[in-house]
Amino acid sequence: MHVFIASGPYAKLLLGAMKHSGCSVYTDRHFSCEDCDGKVSGGFDATTSQIVLCQNNIHQQSHMNRVVTHELIHAFDHCRAHVDWFDNFKHLACSEIRAANLSGDCSFSNEMGRFNFGLKQHHQDCVRDRALRSILAVRKVSREDAEKAVDKVFDSCFNDFAPFGRIPHGNNDAKYAYREFQNRNRYYANL
């Protein structure tokens, strides 16, 4: 985890964007590795602003990188948008859509590993499905209510790429987005 946070372009960008938004992250305080029930790989605890990594359900570095990225997107949303996780179901749905879209959860290689194939609208379908699964894993709601919440906010949240500026389709895209983030003020400084 420490190597990915220190050198992974996804983590560096998200941590830098959070710091820029006024939220500092300390690995010893904001990350916790625990044994978890079921198939859950991680979570974001809004009450403590802590990312929980399920050490008994994460067995590969690439999986851990995706989980950390997914949860850091929730932490970024919590910092930037002051998400009402408990009383506003649309806020939760939006953050889950963004995390599924931007973390690599629906990358081509991950979908191939799940034996999910498709061409037309496959990425959007995957994001919708992963967001729905995440909501059902953390809230006791009907599938129908979760689907309504996802559908209501899907277009605007799917197209919110902050802080990446685009959907990162791998480390190279994330590195490019990180460089853009680092240089965001250069243009205005030269005016």
MOLINCOR-V99338 format. One record per run of one state. SS is the DSSP state (h for helix, s for strand, l for the rest). FROM is the first residue (numbers start at 0). TO is the last residue. If there is no record, write none. Layout:
ss=(SS & SS)
from=(FROM & FROM)
to=(TO & TO)
This chain:
ss=(l & h & l & h & l & h & s & l & s & l & s & l & h & l & h & l & h & l & h & l & h & l & h & l & h & l)
from=(0 & 1 & 7 & 8 & 20 & 26 & 30 & 34 & 41 & 45 & 49 & 54 & 60 & 81 & 88 & 102 & 107 & 113 & 121 & 138 & 142 & 158 & 170 & 182 & 185 & 189)
to=(0 & 6 & 7 & 19 & 25 & 29 & 33 & 40 & 44 & 48 & 53 & 59 & 80 & 87 & 101 & 106 & 112 & 120 & 137 & 141 & 157 & 169 & 181 & 184 & 188 & 190)
